[in-house]
Amino acid sequence: MNDLLCLLQADIGILINPGPNLARVGNHFGISFIPLYHGIIEKQKTYAKKDSTSWNKLSGVLYTVSSWAEIHMFIQGSIYTD
């Protein structure tokens, strides 16, 4: 719970498998939890319309993923497989 403020102040706050208690507390304080992939697509659509490229810190949004592979795919653009 203590890390929520740090995650909200980050450029992109990402949670791996947030539990239902965290979601309940976050929702109580107006924090939205959005799947990373879906959220990025929506951001791209918004920026295409506004011609803007900056992220809005303290937007009250935290992104969720189910594994490190999703974060890797977000950063690198592909999933690393060996």
N, CA, C and O atoms as a Maestro MAE file, in Angstrom:
{
 s_m_m2io_version
 :::
 2.0.0
}

f_m_ct {
 s_m_title
 :::
 protein
 m_atom[328] {
  # First column is atom index #
  i_m_mmod_type
  r_m_x_coord
  r_m_y_coord
  r_m_z_coord
  i_m_residue_number
  s_m_chain_name
  s_m_pdb_residue_name
  s_m_pdb_atom_name
  i_m_atomic_number
  :::
  1 25 0.808 -1.189 0.000 1 A "MET " " N  " 7
  2 3 0.000 0.000 0.000 1 A "MET " " CA " 6
  3 2 0.858 1.263 0.000 1 A "MET " " C  " 6
  4 15 0.492 2.266 -0.611 1 A "MET " " O  " 8
  5 25 2.003 1.212 0.687 2 A "ASN " " N  " 7
  6 3 2.850 2.397 0.782 2 A "ASN " " CA " 6
  7 2 3.417 2.812 -0.560 2 A "ASN " " C  " 6
  8 15 3.771 3.976 -0.749 2 A "ASN " " O  " 8
  9 25 3.506 1.886 -1.488 3 A "ASP " " N  " 7
  10 3 4.107 2.187 -2.780 3 A "ASP " " CA " 6
  11 2 3.136 2.839 -3.755 3 A "ASP " " C  " 6
  12 15 3.556 3.265 -4.831 3 A "ASP " " O  " 8
  13 25 1.865 2.932 -3.420 4 A "LEU " " N  " 7
  14 3 0.893 3.504 -4.356 4 A "LEU " " CA " 6
  15 2 1.250 4.929 -4.751 4 A "LEU " " C  " 6
  16 15 1.167 5.278 -5.929 4 A "LEU " " O  " 8
  17 25 1.648 5.760 -3.788 5 A "LEU " " N  " 7
  18 3 1.995 7.141 -4.123 5 A "LEU " " CA " 6
  19 2 3.200 7.199 -5.049 5 A "LEU " " C  " 6
  20 15 3.227 8.003 -5.981 5 A "LEU " " O  " 8
  21 25 4.195 6.355 -4.802 6 A "CYS " " N  " 7
  22 3 5.372 6.316 -5.677 6 A "CYS " " CA " 6
  23 2 4.978 5.884 -7.082 6 A "CYS " " C  " 6
  24 15 5.437 6.463 -8.066 6 A "CYS " " O  " 8
  25 25 4.131 4.871 -7.173 7 A "LEU " " N  " 7
  26 3 3.696 4.396 -8.487 7 A "LEU " " CA " 6
  27 2 2.883 5.459 -9.215 7 A "LEU " " C  " 6
  28 15 2.998 5.598 -10.433 7 A "LEU " " O  " 8
  29 25 2.071 6.205 -8.490 8 A "LEU " " N  " 7
  30 3 1.273 7.262 -9.118 8 A "LEU " " CA " 6
  31 2 2.148 8.417 -9.596 8 A "LEU " " C  " 6
  32 15 1.798 9.097 -10.560 8 A "LEU " " O  " 8
  33 25 3.277 8.645 -8.935 9 A "GLN " " N  " 7
  34 3 4.179 9.717 -9.343 9 A "GLN " " CA " 6
  35 2 5.131 9.291 -10.453 9 A "GLN " " C  " 6
  36 15 5.769 10.137 -11.080 9 A "GLN " " O  " 8
  37 25 5.231 8.012 -10.695 10 A "ALA " " N  " 7
  38 3 6.114 7.507 -11.752 10 A "ALA " " CA " 6
  39 2 5.563 7.887 -13.122 10 A "ALA " " C  " 6
  40 15 4.372 8.165 -13.266 10 A "ALA " " O  " 8
  41 25 6.435 7.897 -14.124 11 A "ASP " " N  " 7
  42 3 5.971 8.155 -15.490 11 A "ASP " " CA " 6
  43 2 4.909 7.143 -15.886 11 A "ASP " " C  " 6
  44 15 3.869 7.507 -16.436 11 A "ASP " " O  " 8
  45 25 5.171 5.880 -15.608 12 A "ILE " " N  " 7
  46 3 4.212 4.812 -15.891 12 A "ILE " " CA " 6
  47 2 4.258 3.848 -14.707 12 A "ILE " " C  " 6
  48 15 5.213 3.085 -14.561 12 A "ILE " " O  " 8
  49 25 3.234 3.881 -13.870 13 A "GLY " " N  " 7
  50 3 3.166 2.984 -12.720 13 A "GLY " " CA " 6
  51 2 2.585 1.644 -13.143 13 A "GLY " " C  " 6
  52 15 1.469 1.579 -13.658 13 A "GLY " " O  " 8
  53 25 3.344 0.577 -12.925 14 A "ILE " " N  " 7
  54 3 2.915 -0.756 -13.362 14 A "ILE " " CA " 6
  55 2 2.874 -1.699 -12.161 14 A "ILE " " C  " 6
  56 15 3.817 -1.769 -11.374 14 A "ILE " " O  " 8
  57 25 1.767 -2.418 -12.040 15 A "LEU " " N  " 7
  58 3 1.596 -3.429 -10.999 15 A "LEU " " CA " 6
  59 2 1.506 -4.803 -11.642 15 A "LEU " " C  " 6
  60 15 0.824 -4.981 -12.650 15 A "LEU " " O  " 8
  61 25 2.198 -5.774 -11.053 16 A "ILE " " N  " 7
  62 3 2.099 -7.152 -11.531 16 A "ILE " " CA " 6
  63 2 1.092 -7.881 -10.646 16 A "ILE " " C  " 6
  64 15 1.272 -7.980 -9.433 16 A "ILE " " O  " 8
  65 25 0.043 -8.383 -11.262 17 A "ASN " " N  " 7
  66 3 -1.012 -9.134 -10.574 17 A "ASN " " CA " 6
  67 2 -1.489 -8.477 -9.279 17 A "ASN " " C  " 6
  68 15 -1.337 -9.058 -8.204 17 A "ASN " " O  " 8
  69 25 -2.062 -7.276 -9.365 18 A "PRO " " N  " 7
  70 3 -2.558 -6.659 -8.133 18 A "PRO " " CA " 6
  71 2 -3.710 -7.475 -7.553 18 A "PRO " " C  " 6
  72 15 -4.561 -7.976 -8.287 18 A "PRO " " O  " 8
  73 25 -3.725 -7.599 -6.257 19 A "GLY " " N  " 7
  74 3 -4.772 -8.370 -5.590 19 A "GLY " " CA " 6
  75 2 -6.062 -7.578 -5.450 19 A "GLY " " C  " 6
  76 15 -6.074 -6.365 -5.662 19 A "GLY " " O  " 8
  77 25 -7.140 -8.253 -5.098 20 A "PRO " " N  " 7
  78 3 -8.437 -7.585 -4.972 20 A "PRO " " CA " 6
  79 2 -8.467 -6.546 -3.856 20 A "PRO " " C  " 6
  80 15 -9.183 -5.552 -3.968 20 A "PRO " " O  " 8
  81 25 -7.702 -6.755 -2.777 21 A "ASN " " N  " 7
  82 3 -7.672 -5.765 -1.700 21 A "ASN " " CA " 6
  83 2 -7.041 -4.463 -2.164 21 A "ASN " " C  " 6
  84 15 -7.529 -3.380 -1.840 21 A "ASN " " O  " 8
  85 25 -5.961 -4.566 -2.920 22 A "LEU " " N  " 7
  86 3 -5.307 -3.367 -3.444 22 A "LEU " " CA " 6
  87 2 -6.236 -2.632 -4.399 22 A "LEU " " C  " 6
  88 15 -6.329 -1.405 -4.359 22 A "LEU " " O  " 8
  89 25 -6.914 -3.369 -5.243 23 A "ALA " " N  " 7
  90 3 -7.858 -2.750 -6.177 23 A "ALA " " CA " 6
  91 2 -8.981 -2.052 -5.418 23 A "ALA " " C  " 6
  92 15 -9.399 -0.960 -5.803 23 A "ALA " " O  " 8
  93 25 -9.466 -2.660 -4.362 24 A "ARG " " N  " 7
  94 3 -10.548 -2.061 -3.576 24 A "ARG " " CA " 6
  95 2 -10.078 -0.757 -2.920 24 A "ARG " " C  " 6
  96 15 -10.786 0.250 -2.965 24 A "ARG " " O  " 8
  97 25 -8.894 -0.773 -2.316 25 A "VAL " " N  " 7
  98 3 -8.348 0.434 -1.689 25 A "VAL " " CA " 6
  99 2 -8.088 1.502 -2.747 25 A "VAL " " C  " 6
  100 15 -8.431 2.669 -2.556 25 A "VAL " " O  " 8
  101 25 -7.484 1.100 -3.856 26 A "GLY " " N  " 7
  102 3 -7.208 2.057 -4.928 26 A "GLY " " CA " 6
  103 2 -8.472 2.690 -5.464 26 A "GLY " " C  " 6
  104 15 -8.530 3.905 -5.654 26 A "GLY " " O  " 8
  105 25 -9.474 1.885 -5.708 27 A "ASN " " N  " 7
  106 3 -10.742 2.418 -6.209 27 A "ASN " " CA " 6
  107 2 -11.378 3.372 -5.204 27 A "ASN " " C  " 6
  108 15 -12.005 4.355 -5.599 27 A "ASN " " O  " 8
  109 25 -11.225 3.096 -3.916 28 A "HIS " " N  " 7
  110 3 -11.757 3.983 -2.872 28 A "HIS " " CA " 6
  111 2 -11.136 5.377 -2.976 28 A "HIS " " C  " 6
  112 15 -11.803 6.378 -2.715 28 A "HIS " " O  " 8
  113 25 -9.860 5.437 -3.358 29 A "PHE " " N  " 7
  114 3 -9.159 6.712 -3.472 29 A "PHE " " CA " 6
  115 2 -9.122 7.251 -4.900 29 A "PHE " " C  " 6
  116 15 -8.362 8.174 -5.193 29 A "PHE " " O  " 8
  117 25 -9.928 6.689 -5.783 30 A "GLY " " N  " 7
  118 3 -10.036 7.206 -7.145 30 A "GLY " " CA " 6
  119 2 -8.942 6.760 -8.092 30 A "GLY " " C  " 6
  120 15 -8.728 7.393 -9.126 30 A "GLY " " O  " 8
  121 25 -8.249 5.689 -7.763 31 A "ILE " " N  " 7
  122 3 -7.192 5.172 -8.631 31 A "ILE " " CA " 6
  123 2 -7.800 4.165 -9.597 31 A "ILE " " C  " 6
  124 15 -8.543 3.272 -9.189 31 A "ILE " " O  " 8
  125 25 -7.482 4.311 -10.871 32 A "SER " " N  " 7
  126 3 -7.951 3.368 -11.894 32 A "SER " " CA " 6
  127 2 -6.849 2.364 -12.192 32 A "SER " " C  " 6
  128 15 -5.674 2.721 -12.270 32 A "SER " " O  " 8
  129 25 -7.238 1.113 -12.358 33 A "PHE " " N  " 7
  130 3 -6.310 0.046 -12.722 33 A "PHE " " CA " 6
  131 2 -6.665 -0.408 -14.130 33 A "PHE " " C  " 6
  132 15 -7.754 -0.931 -14.368 33 A "PHE " " O  " 8
  133 25 -5.737 -0.202 -15.064 34 A "ILE " " N  " 7
  134 3 -5.994 -0.477 -16.475 34 A "ILE " " CA " 6
  135 2 -4.940 -1.458 -16.985 34 A "ILE " " C  " 6
  136 15 -3.752 -1.270 -16.723 34 A "ILE " " O  " 8
  137 25 -5.352 -2.503 -17.709 35 A "PRO " " N  " 7
  138 3 -4.357 -3.396 -18.307 35 A "PRO " " CA " 6
  139 2 -3.393 -2.601 -19.196 35 A "PRO " " C  " 6
  140 15 -3.826 -1.769 -19.993 35 A "PRO " " O  " 8
  141 25 -2.112 -2.854 -19.063 36 A "LEU " " N  " 7
  142 3 -1.083 -2.070 -19.752 36 A "LEU " " CA " 6
  143 2 -1.303 -2.016 -21.252 36 A "LEU " " C  " 6
  144 15 -1.295 -0.933 -21.838 36 A "LEU " " O  " 8
  145 25 -1.499 -3.154 -21.880 37 A "TYR " " N  " 7
  146 3 -1.640 -3.183 -23.338 37 A "TYR " " CA " 6
  147 2 -2.827 -2.335 -23.788 37 A "TYR " " C  " 6
  148 15 -2.693 -1.511 -24.693 37 A "TYR " " O  " 8
  149 25 -3.967 -2.528 -23.172 38 A "HIS " " N  " 7
  150 3 -5.163 -1.758 -23.531 38 A "HIS " " CA " 6
  151 2 -4.939 -0.266 -23.267 38 A "HIS " " C  " 6
  152 15 -5.321 0.580 -24.076 38 A "HIS " " O  " 8
  153 25 -4.320 0.044 -22.137 39 A "GLY " " N  " 7
  154 3 -4.073 1.441 -21.788 39 A "GLY " " CA " 6
  155 2 -3.157 2.140 -22.768 39 A "GLY " " C  " 6
  156 15 -3.372 3.306 -23.096 39 A "GLY " " O  " 8
  157 25 -2.135 1.442 -23.241 40 A "ILE " " N  " 7
  158 3 -1.194 2.040 -24.191 40 A "ILE " " CA " 6
  159 2 -1.878 2.305 -25.525 40 A "ILE " " C  " 6
  160 15 -1.650 3.342 -26.148 40 A "ILE " " O  " 8
  161 25 -2.705 1.383 -25.957 41 A "ILE " " N  " 7
  162 3 -3.436 1.592 -27.214 41 A "ILE " " CA " 6
  163 2 -4.341 2.812 -27.097 41 A "ILE " " C  " 6
  164 15 -4.405 3.626 -28.018 41 A "ILE " " O  " 8
  165 25 -5.041 2.948 -25.975 42 A "GLU " " N  " 7
  166 3 -5.918 4.106 -25.771 42 A "GLU " " CA " 6
  167 2 -5.109 5.402 -25.724 42 A "GLU " " C  " 6
  168 15 -5.540 6.413 -26.279 42 A "GLU " " O  " 8
  169 25 -3.942 5.389 -25.070 43 A "LYS " " N  " 7
  170 3 -3.070 6.572 -25.036 43 A "LYS " " CA " 6
  171 2 -2.639 6.960 -26.446 43 A "LYS " " C  " 6
  172 15 -2.637 8.141 -26.791 43 A "LYS " " O  " 8
  173 25 -2.273 5.975 -27.260 44 A "GLN " " N  " 7
  174 3 -1.847 6.266 -28.627 44 A "GLN " " CA " 6
  175 2 -2.980 6.895 -29.422 44 A "GLN " " C  " 6
  176 15 -2.752 7.831 -30.188 44 A "GLN " " O  " 8
  177 25 -4.184 6.397 -29.251 45 A "LYS " " N  " 7
  178 3 -5.335 6.980 -29.947 45 A "LYS " " CA " 6
  179 2 -5.557 8.422 -29.502 45 A "LYS " " C  " 6
  180 15 -5.823 9.296 -30.327 45 A "LYS " " O  " 8
  181 25 -5.447 8.667 -28.207 46 A "THR " " N  " 7
  182 3 -5.634 10.017 -27.672 46 A "THR " " CA " 6
  183 2 -4.580 10.964 -28.214 46 A "THR " " C  " 6
  184 15 -4.899 12.074 -28.639 46 A "THR " " O  " 8
  185 25 -3.320 10.531 -28.203 47 A "TYR " " N  " 7
  186 3 -2.244 11.395 -28.665 47 A "TYR " " CA " 6
  187 2 -2.303 11.627 -30.162 47 A "TYR " " C  " 6
  188 15 -1.890 12.685 -30.637 47 A "TYR " " O  " 8
  189 25 -2.803 10.673 -30.906 48 A "ALA " " N  " 7
  190 3 -2.948 10.862 -32.352 48 A "ALA " " CA " 6
  191 2 -3.951 11.976 -32.634 48 A "ALA " " C  " 6
  192 15 -3.791 12.730 -33.594 48 A "ALA " " O  " 8
  193 25 -4.967 12.078 -31.812 49 A "LYS " " N  " 7
  194 3 -5.980 13.123 -31.990 49 A "LYS " " CA " 6
  195 2 -5.482 14.479 -31.515 49 A "LYS " " C  " 6
  196 15 -5.779 15.498 -32.140 49 A "LYS " " O  " 8
  197 25 -4.724 14.508 -30.412 50 A "LYS " " N  " 7
  198 3 -4.281 15.765 -29.806 50 A "LYS " " CA " 6
  199 2 -2.935 16.248 -30.327 50 A "LYS " " C  " 6
  200 15 -2.558 17.397 -30.096 50 A "LYS " " O  " 8
  201 25 -2.215 15.394 -31.019 51 A "ASP " " N  " 7
  202 3 -0.854 15.711 -31.453 51 A "ASP " " CA " 6
  203 2 0.026 16.057 -30.248 51 A "ASP " " C  " 6
  204 15 0.760 17.045 -30.264 51 A "ASP " " O  " 8
  205 25 -0.060 15.234 -29.215 52 A "SER " " N  " 7
  206 3 0.699 15.432 -27.990 52 A "SER " " CA " 6
  207 2 1.474 14.160 -27.682 52 A "SER " " C  " 6
  208 15 1.039 13.063 -28.032 52 A "SER " " O  " 8
  209 25 2.626 14.307 -27.025 53 A "THR " " N  " 7
  210 3 3.430 13.125 -26.727 53 A "THR " " CA " 6
  211 2 3.799 12.999 -25.255 53 A "THR " " C  " 6
  212 15 4.638 12.164 -24.917 53 A "THR " " O  " 8
  213 25 3.214 13.786 -24.375 54 A "SER " " N  " 7
  214 3 3.610 13.710 -22.969 54 A "SER " " CA " 6
  215 2 2.625 12.890 -22.149 54 A "SER " " C  " 6
  216 15 1.421 12.895 -22.402 54 A "SER " " O  " 8
  217 25 3.167 12.185 -21.160 55 A "TRP " " N  " 7
  218 3 2.339 11.429 -20.225 55 A "TRP " " CA " 6
  219 2 1.897 12.372 -19.127 55 A "TRP " " C  " 6
  220 15 2.622 13.299 -18.766 55 A "TRP " " O  " 8
  221 25 0.727 12.142 -18.603 56 A "ASN " " N  " 7
  222 3 0.195 12.958 -17.525 56 A "ASN " " CA " 6
  223 2 0.477 12.273 -16.195 56 A "ASN " " C  " 6
  224 15 -0.220 11.334 -15.813 56 A "ASN " " O  " 8
  225 25 1.499 12.747 -15.494 57 A "LYS " " N  " 7
  226 3 1.785 12.187 -14.177 57 A "LYS " " CA " 6
  227 2 0.643 12.532 -13.237 57 A "LYS " " C  " 6
  228 15 -0.090 13.495 -13.461 57 A "LYS " " O  " 8
  229 25 0.501 11.750 -12.200 58 A "LEU " " N  " 7
  230 3 -0.547 11.931 -11.201 58 A "LEU " " CA " 6
  231 2 -1.935 11.917 -11.817 58 A "LEU " " C  " 6
  232 15 -2.828 12.642 -11.377 58 A "LEU " " O  " 8
  233 25 -2.107 11.094 -12.831 59 A "SER " " N  " 7
  234 3 -3.403 10.994 -13.500 59 A "SER " " CA " 6
  235 2 -4.361 10.088 -12.743 59 A "SER " " C  " 6
  236 15 -5.540 10.011 -13.087 59 A "SER " " O  " 8
  237 25 -3.871 9.401 -11.717 60 A "GLY " " N  " 7
  238 3 -4.713 8.474 -10.972 60 A "GLY " " CA " 6
  239 2 -4.851 7.128 -11.650 60 A "GLY " " C  " 6
  240 15 -5.747 6.351 -11.321 60 A "GLY " " O  " 8
  241 25 -3.957 6.845 -12.607 61 A "VAL " " N  " 7
  242 3 -4.014 5.587 -13.352 61 A "VAL " " CA " 6
  243 2 -2.771 4.753 -13.051 61 A "VAL " " C  " 6
  244 15 -1.645 5.248 -13.105 61 A "VAL " " O  " 8
  245 25 -2.998 3.484 -12.736 62 A "LEU " " N  " 7
  246 3 -1.919 2.510 -12.631 62 A "LEU " " CA " 6
  247 2 -2.201 1.408 -13.634 62 A "LEU " " C  " 6
  248 15 -3.346 0.993 -13.810 62 A "LEU " " O  " 8
  249 25 -1.161 0.942 -14.283 63 A "TYR " " N  " 7
  250 3 -1.302 -0.092 -15.302 63 A "TYR " " CA " 6
  251 2 -1.014 -1.454 -14.688 63 A "TYR " " C  " 6
  252 15 -0.161 -1.582 -13.810 63 A "TYR " " O  " 8
  253 25 -1.725 -2.461 -15.153 64 A "THR " " N  " 7
  254 3 -1.566 -3.811 -14.617 64 A "THR " " CA " 6
  255 2 -1.072 -4.767 -15.695 64 A "THR " " C  " 6
  256 15 -1.403 -4.634 -16.873 64 A "THR " " O  " 8
  257 25 -0.272 -5.732 -15.260 65 A "VAL " " N  " 7
  258 3 0.200 -6.804 -16.139 65 A "VAL " " CA " 6
  259 2 0.110 -8.107 -15.359 65 A "VAL " " C  " 6
  260 15 0.004 -8.106 -14.133 65 A "VAL " " O  " 8
  261 25 0.154 -9.218 -16.087 66 A "SER " " N  " 7
  262 3 0.115 -10.515 -15.415 66 A "SER " " CA " 6
  263 2 1.502 -11.134 -15.281 66 A "SER " " C  " 6
  264 15 1.678 -12.106 -14.547 66 A "SER " " O  " 8
  265 25 2.496 -10.573 -15.991 67 A "SER " " N  " 7
  266 3 3.845 -11.144 -15.917 67 A "SER " " CA " 6
  267 2 4.884 -10.125 -16.378 67 A "SER " " C  " 6
  268 15 4.556 -9.095 -16.966 67 A "SER " " O  " 8
  269 25 6.146 -10.445 -16.094 68 A "TRP " " N  " 7
  270 3 7.249 -9.612 -16.565 68 A "TRP " " CA " 6
  271 2 7.326 -9.611 -18.092 68 A "TRP " " C  " 6
  272 15 7.822 -8.655 -18.689 68 A "TRP " " O  " 8
  273 25 6.842 -10.670 -18.718 69 A "ALA " " N  " 7
  274 3 6.871 -10.746 -20.184 69 A "ALA " " CA " 6
  275 2 6.079 -9.598 -20.802 69 A "ALA " " C  " 6
  276 15 6.473 -9.071 -21.842 69 A "ALA " " O  " 8
  277 25 4.984 -9.209 -20.185 70 A "GLU " " N  " 7
  278 3 4.202 -8.082 -20.707 70 A "GLU " " CA " 6
  279 2 4.977 -6.775 -20.598 70 A "GLU " " C  " 6
  280 15 4.902 -5.931 -21.490 70 A "GLU " " O  " 8
  281 25 5.717 -6.606 -19.515 71 A "ILE " " N  " 7
  282 3 6.534 -5.399 -19.355 71 A "ILE " " CA " 6
  283 2 7.649 -5.404 -20.391 71 A "ILE " " C  " 6
  284 15 7.936 -4.376 -21.003 71 A "ILE " " O  " 8
  285 25 8.273 -6.552 -20.588 72 A "HIS " " N  " 7
  286 3 9.333 -6.674 -21.589 72 A "HIS " " CA " 6
  287 2 8.796 -6.345 -22.974 72 A "HIS " " C  " 6
  288 15 9.443 -5.636 -23.745 72 A "HIS " " O  " 8
  289 25 7.619 -6.860 -23.287 73 A "MET " " N  " 7
  290 3 7.017 -6.596 -24.591 73 A "MET " " CA " 6
  291 2 6.727 -5.108 -24.752 73 A "MET " " C  " 6
  292 15 6.918 -4.556 -25.836 73 A "MET " " O  " 8
  293 25 6.270 -4.457 -23.694 74 A "PHE " " N  " 7
  294 3 5.997 -3.021 -23.732 74 A "PHE " " CA " 6
  295 2 7.275 -2.229 -24.007 74 A "PHE " " C  " 6
  296 15 7.276 -1.299 -24.813 74 A "PHE " " O  " 8
  297 25 8.353 -2.601 -23.336 75 A "ILE " " N  " 7
  298 3 9.614 -1.865 -23.483 75 A "ILE " " CA " 6
  299 2 10.315 -2.201 -24.792 75 A "ILE " " C  " 6
  300 15 10.764 -1.303 -25.504 75 A "ILE " " O  " 8
  301 25 10.412 -3.487 -25.112 76 A "GLN " " N  " 7
  302 3 11.183 -3.925 -26.271 76 A "GLN " " CA " 6
  303 2 10.364 -4.075 -27.546 76 A "GLN " " C  " 6
  304 15 10.913 -4.061 -28.648 76 A "GLN " " O  " 8
  305 25 9.068 -4.215 -27.398 77 A "GLY " " N  " 7
  306 3 8.228 -4.395 -28.575 77 A "GLY " " CA " 6
  307 2 8.055 -5.840 -28.980 77 A "GLY " " C  " 6
  308 15 7.398 -6.125 -29.982 77 A "GLY " " O  " 8
  309 25 8.636 -6.770 -28.217 78 A "SER " " N  " 7
  310 3 8.472 -8.192 -28.513 78 A "SER " " CA " 6
  311 2 8.734 -8.991 -27.250 78 A "SER " " C  " 6
  312 15 9.340 -8.493 -26.301 78 A "SER " " O  " 8
  313 25 8.279 -10.220 -27.246 79 A "ILE " " N  " 7
  314 3 8.523 -11.105 -26.113 79 A "ILE " " CA " 6
  315 2 9.808 -11.871 -26.371 79 A "ILE " " C  " 6
  316 15 9.980 -12.462 -27.437 79 A "ILE " " O  " 8
  317 25 10.712 -11.863 -25.397 80 A "TYR " " N  " 7
  318 3 11.977 -12.580 -25.507 80 A "TYR " " CA " 6
  319 2 11.725 -14.066 -25.315 80 A "TYR " " C  " 6
  320 15 11.146 -14.481 -24.311 80 A "TYR " " O  " 8
  321 25 12.149 -14.842 -26.253 81 A "THR " " N  " 7
  322 3 12.068 -16.294 -26.112 81 A "THR " " CA " 6
  323 2 13.421 -16.883 -26.445 81 A "THR " " C  " 6
  324 15 14.131 -16.378 -27.314 81 A "THR " " O  " 8
  325 25 13.770 -17.930 -25.768 82 A "ASP " " N  " 7
  326 3 15.069 -18.558 -25.982 82 A "ASP " " CA " 6
  327 2 14.915 -19.956 -26.485 82 A "ASP " " C  " 6
  328 15 15.911 -20.640 -26.721 82 A "ASP " " O  " 8
  :::
 }
 m_bond[327] {
  # First column is bond index #
  i_m_from
  i_m_to
  i_m_order
  :::
  1 1 2 1
  2 2 3 1
  3 3 4 2
  4 3 5 1
  5 5 6 1
  6 6 7 1
  7 7 8 2
  8 7 9 1
  9 9 10 1
  10 10 11 1
  11 11 12 2
  12 11 13 1
  13 13 14 1
  14 14 15 1
  15 15 16 2
  16 15 17 1
  17 17 18 1
  18 18 19 1
  19 19 20 2
  20 19 21 1
  21 21 22 1
  22 22 23 1
  23 23 24 2
  24 23 25 1
  25 25 26 1
  26 26 27 1
  27 27 28 2
  28 27 29 1
  29 29 30 1
  30 30 31 1
  31 31 32 2
  32 31 33 1
  33 33 34 1
  34 34 35 1
  35 35 36 2
  36 35 37 1
  37 37 38 1
  38 38 39 1
  39 39 40 2
  40 39 41 1
  41 41 42 1
  42 42 43 1
  43 43 44 2
  44 43 45 1
  45 45 46 1
  46 46 47 1
  47 47 48 2
  48 47 49 1
  49 49 50 1
  50 50 51 1
  51 51 52 2
  52 51 53 1
  53 53 54 1
  54 54 55 1
  55 55 56 2
  56 55 57 1
  57 57 58 1
  58 58 59 1
  59 59 60 2
  60 59 61 1
  61 61 62 1
  62 62 63 1
  63 63 64 2
  64 63 65 1
  65 65 66 1
  66 66 67 1
  67 67 68 2
  68 67 69 1
  69 69 70 1
  70 70 71 1
  71 71 72 2
  72 71 73 1
  73 73 74 1
  74 74 75 1
  75 75 76 2
  76 75 77 1
  77 77 78 1
  78 78 79 1
  79 79 80 2
  80 79 81 1
  81 81 82 1
  82 82 83 1
  83 83 84 2
  84 83 85 1
  85 85 86 1
  86 86 87 1
  87 87 88 2
  88 87 89 1
  89 89 90 1
  90 90 91 1
  91 91 92 2
  92 91 93 1
  93 93 94 1
  94 94 95 1
  95 95 96 2
  96 95 97 1
  97 97 98 1
  98 98 99 1
  99 99 100 2
  100 99 101 1
  101 101 102 1
  102 102 103 1
  103 103 104 2
  104 103 105 1
  105 105 106 1
  106 106 107 1
  107 107 108 2
  108 107 109 1
  109 109 110 1
  110 110 111 1
  111 111 112 2
  112 111 113 1
  113 113 114 1
  114 114 115 1
  115 115 116 2
  116 115 117 1
  117 117 118 1
  118 118 119 1
  119 119 120 2
  120 119 121 1
  121 121 122 1
  122 122 123 1
  123 123 124 2
  124 123 125 1
  125 125 126 1
  126 126 127 1
  127 127 128 2
  128 127 129 1
  129 129 130 1
  130 130 131 1
  131 131 132 2
  132 131 133 1
  133 133 134 1
  134 134 135 1
  135 135 136 2
  136 135 137 1
  137 137 138 1
  138 138 139 1
  139 139 140 2
  140 139 141 1
  141 141 142 1
  142 142 143 1
  143 143 144 2
  144 143 145 1
  145 145 146 1
  146 146 147 1
  147 147 148 2
  148 147 149 1
  149 149 150 1
  150 150 151 1
  151 151 152 2
  152 151 153 1
  153 153 154 1
  154 154 155 1
  155 155 156 2
  156 155 157 1
  157 157 158 1
  158 158 159 1
  159 159 160 2
  160 159 161 1
  161 161 162 1
  162 162 163 1
  163 163 164 2
  164 163 165 1
  165 165 166 1
  166 166 167 1
  167 167 168 2
  168 167 169 1
  169 169 170 1
  170 170 171 1
  171 171 172 2
  172 171 173 1
  173 173 174 1
  174 174 175 1
  175 175 176 2
  176 175 177 1
  177 177 178 1
  178 178 179 1
  179 179 180 2
  180 179 181 1
  181 181 182 1
  182 182 183 1
  183 183 184 2
  184 183 185 1
  185 185 186 1
  186 186 187 1
  187 187 188 2
  188 187 189 1
  189 189 190 1
  190 190 191 1
  191 191 192 2
  192 191 193 1
  193 193 194 1
  194 194 195 1
  195 195 196 2
  196 195 197 1
  197 197 198 1
  198 198 199 1
  199 199 200 2
  200 199 201 1
  201 201 202 1
  202 202 203 1
  203 203 204 2
  204 203 205 1
  205 205 206 1
  206 206 207 1
  207 207 208 2
  208 207 209 1
  209 209 210 1
  210 210 211 1
  211 211 212 2
  212 211 213 1
  213 213 214 1
  214 214 215 1
  215 215 216 2
  216 215 217 1
  217 217 218 1
  218 218 219 1
  219 219 220 2
  220 219 221 1
  221 221 222 1
  222 222 223 1
  223 223 224 2
  224 223 225 1
  225 225 226 1
  226 226 227 1
  227 227 228 2
  228 227 229 1
  229 229 230 1
  230 230 231 1
  231 231 232 2
  232 231 233 1
  233 233 234 1
  234 234 235 1
  235 235 236 2
  236 235 237 1
  237 237 238 1
  238 238 239 1
  239 239 240 2
  240 239 241 1
  241 241 242 1
  242 242 243 1
  243 243 244 2
  244 243 245 1
  245 245 246 1
  246 246 247 1
  247 247 248 2
  248 247 249 1
  249 249 250 1
  250 250 251 1
  251 251 252 2
  252 251 253 1
  253 253 254 1
  254 254 255 1
  255 255 256 2
  256 255 257 1
  257 257 258 1
  258 258 259 1
  259 259 260 2
  260 259 261 1
  261 261 262 1
  262 262 263 1
  263 263 264 2
  264 263 265 1
  265 265 266 1
  266 266 267 1
  267 267 268 2
  268 267 269 1
  269 269 270 1
  270 270 271 1
  271 271 272 2
  272 271 273 1
  273 273 274 1
  274 274 275 1
  275 275 276 2
  276 275 277 1
  277 277 278 1
  278 278 279 1
  279 279 280 2
  280 279 281 1
  281 281 282 1
  282 282 283 1
  283 283 284 2
  284 283 285 1
  285 285 286 1
  286 286 287 1
  287 287 288 2
  288 287 289 1
  289 289 290 1
  290 290 291 1
  291 291 292 2
  292 291 293 1
  293 293 294 1
  294 294 295 1
  295 295 296 2
  296 295 297 1
  297 297 298 1
  298 298 299 1
  299 299 300 2
  300 299 301 1
  301 301 302 1
  302 302 303 1
  303 303 304 2
  304 303 305 1
  305 305 306 1
  306 306 307 1
  307 307 308 2
  308 307 309 1
  309 309 310 1
  310 310 311 1
  311 311 312 2
  312 311 313 1
  313 313 314 1
  314 314 315 1
  315 315 316 2
  316 315 317 1
  317 317 318 1
  318 318 319 1
  319 319 320 2
  320 319 321 1
  321 321 322 1
  322 322 323 1
  323 323 324 2
  324 323 325 1
  325 325 326 1
  326 326 327 1
  327 327 328 2
  :::
 }
}
